[in-house]
Amino acid sequence: MGLTGKRMKVIIVGGVAGGASCAARLRRLDENTEIIMVERGPYVSYANCGLPYHISGVIAKESSLMVVASEGMFRGVFGIDARTNCEAIAISRKEKTVQLLLFNLLAQHYERRSAIITSNLASSEWGG
Ligand SMILES: Cc1cc2nc3c(=O)[nH]c(=O)nc-3n(C[C@H](O)[C@H](O)[C@H](O)COP(=O)(O)OP(=O)(O)OC[C@H]3O[C@@H](n4cnc5c(N)ncnc54)[C@H](O)[C@@H]3O)c2cc1C
């Protein structure tokens, strides 16, 4: 619960190491918080650090790099709504909204949240 007694609604921009760690930590802190994690790439969470080993052949299978293999596992195990192929294209701090671009549907969509966390190594080029 937030300070107002209302259920917190959080959106995390970026998956992989930072975003997924943040989402898991938030879930541990509060099992009721509604958590959405958006990742513009096709994978929810994978081991960046293992990439050189995969390229050099030490880790043969690409699938061995997957930390959490699917969005479904994030939902089922952690209750986190993880969305891949979904890019945050604008944030309004004033309105507390994130504008999302859904690649698979070629559609745009707004999410209103109580908190917005950016974990995408982004510069502050977003408006609002
Ligand atoms: C080859 C390699 C080897 C490494 N080896 C080590 C190591 O040995 N030890 C170590 O400690 N660290 C290592 N690191 C660094 C470690 O992996 C990084 O600290 C980590 O990748 C940073 O994670 P992150 O989640 O903060 O950022 P990122 O991995 O960059 O993840 C950010 C994610 O945000 C997504 N994103 C960006 N913009 C948007 C948007 N607008 N909307 C939605 N999604 C968006 C991106 O697609 C990306 O997946 C290595 C990194 C690399 C690349």
The ligand as a Tripos MOL2 file, in Angstrom:
@<TRIPOS>MOLECULE
LIG
   53    58     1     0     0
SMALL
NO_CHARGES

@<TRIPOS>ATOM
      1 C1         28.9450   -7.9320  -22.8230 C.3       1 LIG1
      2 C2         28.6850   -7.4960  -21.4050 C.ar      1 LIG1
      3 C3         29.3930   -8.1210  -20.3630 C.ar      1 LIG1
      4 C4         29.1940   -7.7200  -19.0380 C.ar      1 LIG1
      5 N1         29.8970   -8.3510  -18.0500 N.ar      1 LIG1
      6 C5         29.6780   -7.9870  -16.7640 C.ar      1 LIG1
      7 C6         30.3430   -8.6520  -15.6930 C.ar      1 LIG1
      8 O1         31.1280   -9.5730  -15.9080 O.2       1 LIG1
      9 N2         30.0840   -8.2450  -14.4130 N.ar      1 LIG1
     10 C7         29.2080   -7.2240  -14.1550 C.ar      1 LIG1
     11 O2         29.0000   -6.8970  -12.9900 O.2       1 LIG1
     12 N3         28.5560   -6.5940  -15.1460 N.ar      1 LIG1
     13 C8         28.7790   -6.9420  -16.4340 C.ar      1 LIG1
     14 N4         28.1050   -6.3050  -17.4410 N.ar      1 LIG1
     15 C9         27.2760   -5.1820  -17.1150 C.3       1 LIG1
     16 C10        25.9350   -5.5880  -16.6350 C.3       1 LIG1
     17 O3         25.3390   -6.5170  -17.4960 O.3       1 LIG1
     18 C11        25.1790   -4.2860  -16.6360 C.3       1 LIG1
     19 O4         25.3880   -3.7260  -15.3530 O.3       1 LIG1
     20 C12        23.7630   -4.4940  -16.8820 C.3       1 LIG1
     21 O5         23.5570   -4.9920  -18.1900 O.3       1 LIG1
     22 C13        23.0320   -3.2180  -16.7630 C.3       1 LIG1
     23 O6         21.7490   -3.6540  -16.6720 O.3       1 LIG1
     24 P1         20.5440   -2.6850  -16.8160 P.3       1 LIG1
     25 O7         19.3230   -3.5120  -16.6820 O.co2     1 LIG1
     26 O8         20.7030   -1.5140  -15.8980 O.co2     1 LIG1
     27 O9         20.6860   -2.0570  -18.2950 O.3       1 LIG1
     28 P2         20.5080   -2.7820  -19.6600 P.3       1 LIG1
     29 O10        21.0730   -4.1520  -19.6730 O.co2     1 LIG1
     30 O11        20.9980   -1.8240  -20.7050 O.co2     1 LIG1
     31 O12        18.9390   -2.8960  -19.7750 O.3       1 LIG1
     32 C14        18.1400   -1.7970  -20.0710 C.3       1 LIG1
     33 C15        16.9770   -2.3470  -20.8630 C.3       1 LIG1
     34 O13        16.0640   -1.2960  -21.0920 O.3       1 LIG1
     35 C16        15.4880   -1.4880  -22.3530 C.3       1 LIG1
     36 N5         14.9880   -0.1940  -22.7810 N.ar      1 LIG1
     37 C17        15.7210    0.9100  -23.1100 C.ar      1 LIG1
     38 N6         14.9110    1.9340  -23.4090 N.ar      1 LIG1
     39 C18        13.6320    1.4580  -23.2870 C.ar      1 LIG1
     40 C19        12.3560    2.0470  -23.4710 C.ar      1 LIG1
     41 N7         12.2310    3.3140  -23.8280 N.pl3     1 LIG1
     42 N8         11.2390    1.2960  -23.2600 N.ar      1 LIG1
     43 C20        11.3760   -0.0120  -22.8870 C.ar      1 LIG1
     44 N9         12.5670   -0.6300  -22.6940 N.ar      1 LIG1
     45 C21        13.6760    0.1060  -22.8950 C.ar      1 LIG1
     46 C22        16.6090   -2.0070  -23.2340 C.3       1 LIG1
     47 O14        16.1010   -2.7530  -24.3170 O.3       1 LIG1
     48 C23        17.3790   -2.8830  -22.2510 C.3       1 LIG1
     49 O15        17.0050   -4.2390  -22.3550 O.3       1 LIG1
     50 C24        28.2690   -6.6870  -18.7650 C.ar      1 LIG1
     51 C25        27.5430   -6.0760  -19.8100 C.ar      1 LIG1
     52 C26        27.7430   -6.4850  -21.1220 C.ar      1 LIG1
     53 C27        26.9340   -5.8170  -22.2350 C.3       1 LIG1
@<TRIPOS>BOND
     1     1     2 1
     2     2     3 ar
     3     2    52 ar
     4     3     4 ar
     5     4     5 ar
     6     4    50 ar
     7     5     6 ar
     8     6     7 ar
     9     6    13 1
    10     7     8 2
    11     7     9 ar
    12     9    10 ar
    13    10    11 2
    14    10    12 ar
    15    12    13 ar
    16    13    14 ar
    17    14    15 1
    18    14    50 ar
    19    15    16 1
    20    16    17 1
    21    16    18 1
    22    18    19 1
    23    18    20 1
    24    20    21 1
    25    20    22 1
    26    22    23 1
    27    23    24 1
    28    24    25 2
    29    24    26 1
    30    24    27 1
    31    27    28 1
    32    28    29 2
    33    28    30 1
    34    28    31 1
    35    31    32 1
    36    32    33 1
    37    33    34 1
    38    33    48 1
    39    34    35 1
    40    35    36 1
    41    35    46 1
    42    36    37 ar
    43    36    45 ar
    44    37    38 ar
    45    38    39 ar
    46    39    40 ar
    47    39    45 ar
    48    40    41 1
    49    40    42 ar
    50    42    43 ar
    51    43    44 ar
    52    44    45 ar
    53    46    47 1
    54    46    48 1
    55    48    49 1
    56    50    51 ar
    57    51    52 ar
    58    52    53 1
@<TRIPOS>SUBSTRUCTURE
     1 LIG1         1 GROUP 0 **** ****
